[in-house]
Amino acid sequence: MKKYLNQSLWFLAATSLLALVAAGCGKSGGDTIKIGEFASLTGKEATFGISSHEGTLLAVDEVNAAGGVLGKKLELLTEDNQSKPGESATAVNKLIARDGVIAILGEVASSRSLEAAPICQQNKIPMISPSSTNPKVTETGDYIFRACFTDILQGKILANFAGQKLKAKKVAVFTDVKSDYSKGLAKYFKEHFIAAGGQIVTELDFNGGDKDFKAQITAIKAANPEAIFIPAYYTDVALICIQAKQLGVTAPIFGGDGWESEDLVKIGKDAVEGTYFSTHCSADSPGTKVSDFVAAYRKKFNGKTPDAMAMLGHDTVKMLADAITRSGSTDAAKVRDALASLKDFDGVSGKITIDAKRDATKPMVILQVKDGQFKLVDTVNP
């Protein structure tokens, strides 16, 4: 009986030990460093999430091929939020509580980053958004960072572009009231445009996902603007441009980084020809850093040309790997401090310096749709 009791006690002890080891492997103390990603891989803005995810995957492959970080490989765990409200919070909670990731990468859309940021802040897990430009994202707390400029700068650059390049003194603004990104960018554009002596002749709105914009476009046309600013996402923008052309609108149309998707041209076709938008970087930008990335991306993804979202997704991984290396640790507070001190980081999207608000100081580009392609028009340094 004593023999069997000893065997039972040994079995329980061994089982408990295995459980502890398994639990420990779920954290950064295992053979890999787990990082989480949440992205819109399906749904309305899927091209954003897919591009960002592909850039992220390529960067993880490159880091691991070079030996990993602190002697360990990066392990990327990705959750699809389906472009739906509420899903980002669920995804990030799962990545932190179940998977034990040491950092979170995402999202492209500001509304979805604003869902996730409070969760990361509360759990003291560093989060890096590749391209959420709404200033409120990093205002959430000291664990929240971004690899891109904010709408404060983007609004100013677009206001200058409208006045100086388009020679427009009277502009109409068409805003998606369901989007934090759209409302924020519209606000900062208007402030800078008016301060420079411009006039907003009319301001109308729509709900993202609408299909019929003809009533608002008719009212915009009647206001006789010299240019039309649409701070929205590509799915809505393409339909708006189609209907604007049908109604005989001839004023130049321009917008922000939410336009950048191959689907803008696939859906909008000739209706988007000649339009302009600002974004973070371009595959046409000069320099070996960009050309090397474009070549590697095309090789991995069947000849596909990367957009800004892919470049920024790539940069978030490299920024995180750099922070872990410089801190010599996967401890969240130490990684956070290293991210906060990032200066002149040589990213694919340009040199990145994190400022006191945990935003990226970096260049911006203006692209034009020309012959169905996105062509580089100008590069603007901060």
C-alpha positions as CSV (number, residue, x, y, z in Angstrom):
1,M,0.0,0.0,0.0
2,K,2.9,2.3,0.9
3,K,4.5,1.5,-2.4
4,Y,1.4,2.5,-4.4
5,L,0.9,5.6,-2.2
6,N,4.5,6.7,-3.0
7,Q,3.9,6.0,-6.7
8,S,0.7,8.1,-6.6
9,L,2.4,11.0,-4.9
10,W,5.3,10.8,-7.4
11,F,2.7,10.9,-10.3
12,L,0.9,13.9,-8.8
13,A,4.2,15.7,-8.3
14,A,5.3,15.0,-11.9
15,T,2.0,16.0,-13.3
16,S,2.1,19.3,-11.4
17,L,5.6,19.9,-12.6
18,L,4.6,19.3,-16.2
19,A,1.7,21.7,-15.8
20,L,4.0,24.4,-14.4
21,V,6.5,23.8,-17.3
22,A,3.6,24.0,-19.9
23,A,2.4,27.2,-18.3
24,G,5.9,28.7,-18.3
25,C,6.3,27.9,-22.0
26,G,3.2,30.0,-22.7
27,K,5.1,33.1,-21.5
28,S,8.4,34.7,-22.7
29,G,10.3,32.3,-20.5
30,G,9.8,29.5,-23.2
31,D,11.8,28.8,-26.3
32,T,10.2,31.7,-28.2
33,I,9.2,35.3,-27.6
34,K,5.5,35.5,-28.2
35,I,4.1,38.7,-29.8
36,G,0.5,39.3,-30.7
37,E,-1.1,40.9,-33.7
38,F,-4.7,41.9,-34.3
39,A,-5.7,42.9,-37.8
40,S,-8.7,43.2,-40.2
41,L,-7.9,40.1,-42.3
42,T,-11.5,39.8,-43.4
43,G,-14.4,42.2,-43.7
44,K,-14.8,45.8,-45.0
45,E,-11.2,47.0,-44.6
46,A,-9.5,43.6,-45.2
47,T,-6.9,44.9,-47.7
48,F,-5.5,47.1,-44.9
49,G,-5.1,44.2,-42.5
50,I,-3.8,41.8,-45.1
51,S,-1.1,44.3,-46.2
52,S,0.0,45.1,-42.7
53,H,0.0,41.4,-41.7
54,E,2.1,40.5,-44.7
55,G,4.7,43.1,-43.8
56,T,4.6,41.8,-40.3
57,L,5.2,38.2,-41.4
58,L,8.1,39.2,-43.6
59,A,9.8,41.1,-40.7
60,V,9.3,38.1,-38.3
61,D,10.9,35.8,-40.9
62,E,13.8,38.2,-41.3
63,V,14.4,38.6,-37.6
64,N,14.3,34.8,-37.0
65,A,16.6,34.1,-40.0
66,A,19.1,36.5,-38.4
67,G,19.1,34.5,-35.2
68,G,16.1,35.9,-33.4
69,V,16.1,38.3,-30.4
70,L,18.1,37.6,-27.2
71,G,18.8,34.1,-28.6
72,K,15.1,33.3,-29.1
73,K,12.9,33.2,-32.2
74,L,9.8,35.5,-32.4
75,E,6.5,33.7,-32.4
76,L,3.7,35.7,-34.0
77,L,0.1,35.0,-32.9
78,T,-2.5,36.7,-35.1
79,E,-6.2,37.3,-34.5
80,D,-8.6,38.5,-37.1
81,N,-11.1,41.2,-35.9
82,Q,-13.1,40.9,-39.1
83,S,-13.2,44.7,-39.5
84,K,-16.0,44.6,-36.9
85,P,-16.6,46.8,-33.8
86,G,-15.9,44.9,-30.6
87,E,-13.8,42.2,-32.1
88,S,-10.5,43.9,-31.5
89,A,-11.1,44.0,-27.7
90,T,-11.9,40.3,-27.7
91,A,-8.9,39.5,-29.8
92,V,-6.4,41.5,-27.6
93,N,-7.9,40.1,-24.4
94,K,-7.3,36.6,-25.8
95,L,-3.8,37.3,-26.9
96,I,-2.8,38.7,-23.5
97,A,-4.8,36.4,-21.1
98,R,-4.6,33.1,-23.0
99,D,-1.5,33.3,-25.1
100,G,0.7,35.4,-22.8
101,V,2.2,37.7,-25.5
102,I,4.8,40.3,-24.4
103,A,3.6,42.9,-26.9
104,I,0.8,43.7,-29.3
105,L,1.0,44.9,-32.9
106,G,-2.0,46.6,-34.5
107,E,-4.3,48.0,-35.8
108,V,-4.5,50.0,-39.0
109,A,-7.9,51.6,-38.3
110,S,-7.9,54.1,-35.4
111,S,-11.4,53.0,-34.2
112,R,-10.1,49.5,-33.6
113,S,-6.8,50.6,-32.1
114,L,-8.9,52.7,-29.7
115,E,-10.7,49.5,-28.6
116,A,-7.5,47.7,-27.9
117,A,-5.3,50.4,-26.4
118,P,-7.1,50.6,-23.0
119,I,-6.8,46.8,-22.6
120,C,-3.0,46.9,-23.3
121,Q,-2.6,49.9,-21.0
122,Q,-4.4,48.2,-18.2
123,N,-2.4,45.1,-18.5
124,K,0.9,47.0,-19.0
125,I,1.6,45.4,-22.4
126,P,3.3,47.5,-25.0
127,M,1.2,48.1,-28.1
128,I,2.5,49.5,-31.4
129,S,0.0,50.6,-34.1
130,P,1.4,50.5,-37.6
131,S,-0.8,53.3,-39.0
132,S,-3.6,54.5,-36.7
133,T,-3.3,58.3,-37.0
134,N,-6.0,59.5,-34.6
135,P,-4.1,61.4,-31.8
136,K,-6.4,59.7,-29.1
137,V,-4.7,56.3,-29.7
138,T,-1.4,57.1,-27.9
139,E,-3.2,59.4,-25.5
140,T,-4.6,56.2,-23.9
141,G,-1.4,55.7,-21.9
142,D,2.4,55.3,-21.7
143,Y,2.4,51.7,-23.1
144,I,0.8,52.8,-26.4
145,F,2.9,53.7,-29.4
146,R,2.6,54.2,-33.2
147,A,4.9,53.8,-36.2
148,C,3.2,56.6,-38.1
149,F,2.5,60.3,-38.0
150,T,-0.8,61.6,-36.5
151,D,-3.7,63.3,-38.2
152,I,-2.6,66.7,-36.7
153,L,0.4,66.6,-39.1
154,Q,-1.5,64.9,-41.9
155,G,-4.3,67.5,-41.7
156,K,-1.8,70.3,-41.9
157,I,0.1,68.8,-44.9
158,L,-3.2,68.2,-46.7
159,A,-4.4,71.7,-46.0
160,N,-1.1,73.0,-47.5
161,F,-1.5,70.7,-50.5
162,A,-5.0,71.9,-51.2
163,G,-4.0,75.6,-51.1
164,Q,-0.5,75.4,-52.7
165,K,-0.7,72.5,-55.1
166,L,-4.4,72.5,-56.0
167,K,-4.7,76.3,-55.8
168,A,-8.0,75.8,-54.0
169,K,-9.4,78.5,-51.7
170,K,-12.8,77.0,-51.4
171,V,-13.1,73.3,-50.3
172,A,-16.0,71.0,-49.5
173,V,-15.5,68.3,-46.8
174,F,-17.3,65.0,-46.8
175,T,-16.9,63.0,-43.6
176,D,-17.7,59.5,-42.3
177,V,-19.3,60.2,-39.0
178,K,-18.9,56.5,-37.9
179,S,-15.1,56.7,-38.1
180,D,-12.8,58.2,-35.5
181,Y,-10.2,58.4,-38.2
182,S,-12.4,60.4,-40.6
183,K,-13.7,62.8,-38.0
184,G,-10.3,63.5,-36.6
185,L,-8.6,64.1,-39.9
186,A,-11.4,66.3,-41.1
187,K,-11.1,68.4,-37.9
188,Y,-7.3,69.0,-38.3
189,F,-7.6,69.7,-42.0
190,K,-10.3,72.3,-41.5
191,E,-8.3,74.0,-38.7
192,H,-5.2,74.4,-40.8
193,F,-7.0,75.2,-44.1
194,I,-9.0,78.0,-42.5
195,A,-6.0,79.3,-40.6
196,A,-4.2,79.6,-43.9
197,G,-7.0,81.7,-45.3
198,G,-9.1,79.0,-47.0
199,Q,-12.9,78.6,-46.8
200,I,-15.0,75.5,-46.1
201,V,-17.9,76.1,-48.4
202,T,-19.9,73.1,-47.2
203,E,-19.4,70.2,-44.9
204,L,-21.6,67.1,-45.2
205,D,-21.4,63.6,-43.7
206,F,-22.3,60.0,-44.4
207,N,-22.2,56.7,-42.5
208,G,-19.4,54.3,-43.5
209,G,-20.9,51.4,-45.5
210,D,-23.6,53.6,-47.2
211,K,-24.1,52.9,-50.9
212,D,-26.0,56.0,-52.1
213,F,-24.2,59.3,-51.7
214,K,-26.0,61.2,-54.5
215,A,-28.0,63.6,-52.3
216,Q,-24.8,64.8,-50.5
217,I,-22.8,65.0,-53.7
218,T,-25.5,67.1,-55.4
219,A,-25.4,69.5,-52.4
220,I,-21.6,69.6,-52.6
221,K,-21.7,70.3,-56.4
222,A,-24.2,73.2,-55.7
223,A,-21.7,74.8,-53.3
224,N,-19.2,75.1,-56.2
225,P,-16.0,74.0,-54.3
226,E,-12.6,74.3,-56.0
227,A,-11.7,70.9,-54.4
228,I,-13.4,68.2,-52.4
229,F,-11.7,66.6,-49.4
230,I,-12.9,63.1,-48.4
231,P,-11.2,61.8,-45.2
232,A,-12.5,58.2,-45.4
233,Y,-11.6,54.6,-46.3
234,Y,-11.2,53.3,-49.8
235,T,-14.4,51.3,-49.9
236,D,-16.6,54.3,-49.4
237,V,-14.3,56.7,-51.4
238,A,-14.4,54.6,-54.6
239,L,-18.2,54.6,-54.6
240,I,-18.3,58.3,-53.8
241,C,-16.0,59.0,-56.8
242,I,-18.1,56.9,-59.1
243,Q,-21.3,58.8,-58.2
244,A,-19.5,62.2,-58.3
245,K,-18.5,61.5,-61.9
246,Q,-22.0,60.4,-62.8
247,L,-23.3,63.7,-61.4
248,G,-20.8,65.7,-63.4
249,V,-18.5,66.8,-60.6
250,T,-15.2,68.2,-62.0
251,A,-13.5,69.6,-58.9
252,P,-10.4,67.7,-57.9
253,I,-10.9,65.1,-55.1
254,F,-8.3,64.3,-52.5
255,G,-8.0,62.5,-49.2
256,G,-5.8,60.8,-46.6
257,D,-4.0,57.5,-46.0
258,G,-7.3,55.6,-45.6
259,W,-7.5,55.7,-49.4
260,E,-4.5,53.5,-50.0
261,S,-5.7,50.1,-51.2
262,E,-5.5,48.4,-54.6
263,D,-9.3,48.1,-54.2
264,L,-9.7,51.8,-54.6
265,V,-8.8,51.4,-58.3
266,K,-10.5,48.0,-58.7
267,I,-13.8,49.5,-57.5
268,G,-13.5,53.1,-58.7
269,K,-11.7,52.4,-62.0
270,D,-11.6,55.6,-64.1
271,A,-13.7,57.5,-61.6
272,V,-10.7,57.7,-59.2
273,E,-8.2,58.6,-62.0
274,G,-6.4,61.9,-61.2
275,T,-7.3,61.9,-57.5
276,Y,-4.7,62.5,-54.8
277,F,-4.1,61.2,-51.3
278,S,-1.5,61.4,-48.5
279,T,0.1,58.4,-47.1
280,H,3.1,57.2,-45.1
281,C,5.5,56.0,-47.7
282,S,5.7,54.6,-51.2
283,A,7.3,51.7,-53.0
284,D,8.6,54.3,-55.5
285,S,10.5,56.2,-52.8
286,P,14.3,56.3,-53.4
287,G,16.8,54.3,-51.4
288,T,18.1,50.8,-51.0
289,K,16.1,50.2,-47.8
290,V,12.8,50.6,-49.8
291,S,14.0,48.7,-52.9
292,D,15.3,45.8,-50.8
293,F,12.0,45.5,-49.0
294,V,10.0,45.7,-52.2
295,A,12.1,42.9,-53.7
296,A,11.8,40.7,-50.6
297,Y,8.1,41.3,-50.4
298,R,7.4,40.5,-54.0
299,K,9.4,37.3,-53.7
300,K,7.4,36.2,-50.7
301,F,4.0,37.2,-51.9
302,N,3.9,36.2,-55.6
303,G,5.0,39.4,-57.2
304,K,2.7,41.7,-55.2
305,T,3.9,45.3,-54.8
306,P,3.7,46.4,-51.1
307,D,1.8,49.5,-50.0
308,A,2.4,51.7,-47.0
309,M,0.5,49.4,-44.7
310,A,2.9,46.6,-45.5
311,M,5.9,48.8,-44.9
312,L,4.5,50.0,-41.6
313,G,3.6,46.5,-40.4
314,H,7.2,45.5,-41.2
315,D,8.5,48.5,-39.2
316,T,6.5,47.6,-36.1
317,V,8.2,44.3,-35.8
318,K,11.7,45.7,-36.3
319,M,10.9,48.5,-33.8
320,L,9.8,45.9,-31.2
321,A,12.8,43.7,-31.9
322,D,15.1,46.7,-31.5
323,A,13.5,47.7,-28.2
324,I,13.8,44.1,-26.8
325,T,17.5,44.0,-27.9
326,R,18.4,47.4,-26.4
327,S,16.6,46.6,-23.1
328,G,18.1,43.1,-23.0
329,S,14.8,41.9,-21.7
330,T,11.2,41.0,-22.5
331,D,10.0,42.7,-19.4
332,A,7.1,45.0,-20.4
333,A,8.3,48.1,-18.6
334,K,11.8,47.8,-19.9
335,V,10.6,47.2,-23.5
336,R,8.2,50.2,-23.1
337,D,11.1,52.4,-22.0
338,A,13.3,51.3,-24.9
339,L,10.4,52.1,-27.4
340,A,10.0,55.5,-25.8
341,S,13.7,56.3,-26.4
342,L,13.7,55.2,-30.1
343,K,15.5,57.8,-32.2
344,D,16.4,57.9,-35.9
345,F,15.3,54.3,-36.4
346,D,16.0,53.3,-40.0
347,G,12.6,51.9,-41.0
348,V,11.4,51.0,-44.5
349,S,8.8,53.8,-44.2
350,G,11.6,56.3,-43.3
351,K,13.6,57.3,-40.3
352,I,11.4,57.1,-37.1
353,T,11.9,59.0,-33.9
354,I,9.4,58.5,-31.1
355,D,8.4,61.8,-29.5
356,A,7.2,62.5,-25.9
357,K,3.6,61.6,-26.9
358,R,4.8,58.2,-28.2
359,D,4.0,59.2,-31.8
360,A,6.4,58.8,-34.7
361,T,8.1,61.8,-36.2
362,K,8.7,60.8,-39.9
363,P,8.2,61.8,-43.5
364,M,4.9,61.7,-45.4
365,V,4.2,61.3,-49.2
366,I,1.5,62.5,-51.6
367,L,0.4,60.0,-54.3
368,Q,-1.8,60.4,-57.3
369,V,-3.9,57.8,-59.1
370,K,-2.4,57.8,-62.6
371,D,-3.1,55.2,-65.3
372,G,-4.6,53.0,-62.6
373,Q,-1.4,53.1,-60.4
374,F,-0.4,55.1,-57.3
375,K,2.4,57.5,-58.4
376,L,4.6,59.4,-56.1
377,V,4.0,63.2,-56.4
378,D,5.8,64.6,-53.4
379,T,7.6,63.7,-50.2
380,V,7.1,66.0,-47.2
381,N,9.5,65.9,-44.2
382,P,8.1,66.8,-40.8
